Amino acid sequence: MDHPELDDRDLVRRVASRDREALADLYRRHGRVLFGQILFVVSDRGVSEEILQDTMVAVWRDAAKFRGDSRVRSWMIAIALRKARDRMRRHQVSAAHDDVLPEHPDAAPGPELLALDRVEMADVATAVTRLRPGHREVLGLVFGAGLTLPEVAGILEIPEGTVKSRLYAARTALSEQLREKGYSR
Amino acid sequence: MNGESPHLSLEDLIQSAEGASRDEEHLANCPTCQAQVRDWNRISEAVSVAVGTVEPPPQLIDEVLASVDHSPALKRGRRHVGPSRRARLGSVAALVVVGLGAFGLTFALGPSTGVTGVAGASASVLGRQVMLPRGFRLVRMSGSSCHPWAVAITIRVPVDIAMTPGLEPKRTSRQLPVQGIGDLVKGPSEEQTCIQSSKSAPYMLPTGVSATTPLIPTKQGGAPTSIDGFYAEVVPIKVADANAPAPRMTWTHVACGQIPSGPSGASGASGPSGASGTSGTSGPSGTSGPSGTSGSSGTSGSSGVQVSCGAPGSIGASGPNQKLDSVIPGTVIYVRVPASDGKYQLVTVIGWSMPAKQLVSIATEALAPRS
């Protein structure tokens, strides 16, 4: 039974007091976004379902620890992405780890960047899915989940400046990938 | 604006790309920012397309709730997802651990869930058709794979009824924690890669890995993706005598298989009575296995666990309790476990392994009965 009158924080409080329906409500409200984010990073539906399940269990377990200094959705996404990273680390998808992500040091686009609006949407979408998981992660949070840069920084536990440099790096990587596909400026 | 720069900040660019410009005047007069907004807009659209609107399984939350309701493991940071009934019967549904010959690998599986099955099912494993014994219902299947030398690994066995052609295309995403114990493990003890085969692409192994990928430990120069794999299926069985006493399960070391040629390997090195292996819960045992419930052969061990073996297309063709150091990949191993209400659960683990005399890794779970 949904509780439309309750906001997310109320639901988390109820979950903390072991209200199962509140957990189900949170799932109904945010499950799709969580799943989309996980799937976008992990690229495997089955694994993503497991991570989502892990996430909801963690929400149940840790609801009492939610301090309310972020949106509930951000908090849940942060849990989900931690789970996703743990999973990828266990499976030695180390290339995806943030430590090795190249980051564009300059906020301004380089002259080599493609004008993406001239590229077929399908090709851009495909290229996005082939980015490093860390790049997909930040793009997914900003454009998929619609989070602000400070929220993304909070979720990823990195400075906001790093979020920005990662976004630019992702864009650069996208451009390079599309150039390899034959697109030219 | 962007600090010292005359152009829009990245946040402003992104906001504008998403249709919420905060400085429309600048944007209207700045071709540089306009180009950037177009680019970010393209990326935004592409991400939306890529992320899509995939719905998570609606039943997933039910499984989460079932697990948080009853799993003591959750308090320890791990969980066993399963229905409450099964959880209540957890002590009865003790674990059966099947260790395997030279590549002995011990897995202990926790309680699991069940879903409605269909009659007369067969399964396809890496292109092989595996017929279930007559009278059995295929309830579900799961798939996973892990390096058989892995020590103290934890993997989760995904479950997907849709793996089986012809079955109800309903997914269930139960997770079955599997803890590798390693007490039977031989070989290098360093951590090995454990890779799950994709649930969304049934029986598809990771890129570059085939069912016959040689199993070479990383230490010896092997690729970290060298794996074997298996899937399991759970089949409830009706027992002839429904009033039979309800035994508790005993940890059991069971091995059986099919010998490719000749009787040389059929020495019966291990059997359902628990020749070796992990110790575990115990209780009154000794009920016989279900008779006449399947078309496969089998013997009943003192633990009450009945084992029968067969290979795809020839269920029961081989005798039980044969050595497992020369098993045909794809061999089917059935372990029937008596449950408390007089019914049995059958857990089948179908393993595939590496070429020539390498053993399938097997894990078997005694399940609580389902109505």
Chai-1 contact restraints between the chains, C-beta under 6 A:
chainA,res_idxA,chainB,res_idxB,connection_type,confidence,min_distance_angstrom,max_distance_angstrom,comment,restraint_id
A,R20,B,L65,contact,1.0,0.0,6.0,A-B,restraint_1
A,A24,B,I61,contact,1.0,0.0,6.0,A-B,restraint_2
A,Y27,B,I61,contact,1.0,0.0,6.0,A-B,restraint_3
A,G31,B,P56,contact,1.0,0.0,6.0,A-B,restraint_4
A,R32,B,E55,contact,1.0,0.0,6.0,A-B,restraint_5
A,F35,B,P56,contact,1.0,0.0,6.0,A-B,restraint_6
A,G36,B,V51,contact,1.0,0.0,6.0,A-B,restraint_7
A,L39,B,V54,contact,1.0,0.0,6.0,A-B,restraint_8
A,F40,B,V51,contact,1.0,0.0,6.0,A-B,restraint_9
A,D44,B,S198,contact,1.0,0.0,6.0,A-B,restraint_10
A,R45,B,S200,contact,1.0,0.0,6.0,A-B,restraint_11
A,G46,B,P158,contact,1.0,0.0,6.0,A-B,restraint_12
A,G46,B,S198,contact,1.0,0.0,6.0,A-B,restraint_13
A,G46,B,K199,contact,1.0,0.0,6.0,A-B,restraint_14
A,G46,B,S200,contact,1.0,0.0,6.0,A-B,restraint_15
A,E49,B,S173,contact,1.0,0.0,6.0,A-B,restraint_16
A,E50,B,R156,contact,1.0,0.0,6.0,A-B,restraint_17
A,E50,B,Q175,contact,1.0,0.0,6.0,A-B,restraint_18
A,L52,B,P56,contact,1.0,0.0,6.0,A-B,restraint_19
A,Q53,B,L60,contact,1.0,0.0,6.0,A-B,restraint_20
A,Q53,B,V64,contact,1.0,0.0,6.0,A-B,restraint_21
A,Q53,B,Q175,contact,1.0,0.0,6.0,A-B,restraint_22
A,M56,B,V64,contact,1.0,0.0,6.0,A-B,restraint_23
A,V57,B,V64,contact,1.0,0.0,6.0,A-B,restraint_24
A,V57,B,R79,contact,1.0,0.0,6.0,A-B,restraint_25
A,W60,B,V68,contact,1.0,0.0,6.0,A-B,restraint_26
A,Q92,B,T193,contact,1.0,0.0,6.0,A-B,restraint_27
A,L116,B,D39,contact,1.0,0.0,6.0,A-B,restraint_28
A,L116,B,R42,contact,1.0,0.0,6.0,A-B,restraint_29
A,D117,B,R38,contact,1.0,0.0,6.0,A-B,restraint_30
A,D117,B,R42,contact,1.0,0.0,6.0,A-B,restraint_31
A,V124,B,R42,contact,1.0,0.0,6.0,A-B,restraint_32
A,V124,B,A46,contact,1.0,0.0,6.0,A-B,restraint_33
A,A125,B,A46,contact,1.0,0.0,6.0,A-B,restraint_34
A,A125,B,V49,contact,1.0,0.0,6.0,A-B,restraint_35
A,A125,B,A50,contact,1.0,0.0,6.0,A-B,restraint_36
A,V128,B,A46,contact,1.0,0.0,6.0,A-B,restraint_37
A,V128,B,V47,contact,1.0,0.0,6.0,A-B,restraint_38
A,V128,B,A50,contact,1.0,0.0,6.0,A-B,restraint_39
A,T129,B,A50,contact,1.0,0.0,6.0,A-B,restraint_40
A,L139,B,V47,contact,1.0,0.0,6.0,A-B,restraint_41
A,G140,B,V51,contact,1.0,0.0,6.0,A-B,restraint_42
A,F143,B,S44,contact,1.0,0.0,6.0,A-B,restraint_43
A,F143,B,V47,contact,1.0,0.0,6.0,A-B,restraint_44
A,G144,B,V47,contact,1.0,0.0,6.0,A-B,restraint_45
A,G144,B,V51,contact,1.0,0.0,6.0,A-B,restraint_46
A,L149,B,E11,contact,1.0,0.0,6.0,A-B,restraint_47
A,K164,B,L10,contact,1.0,0.0,6.0,A-B,restraint_48
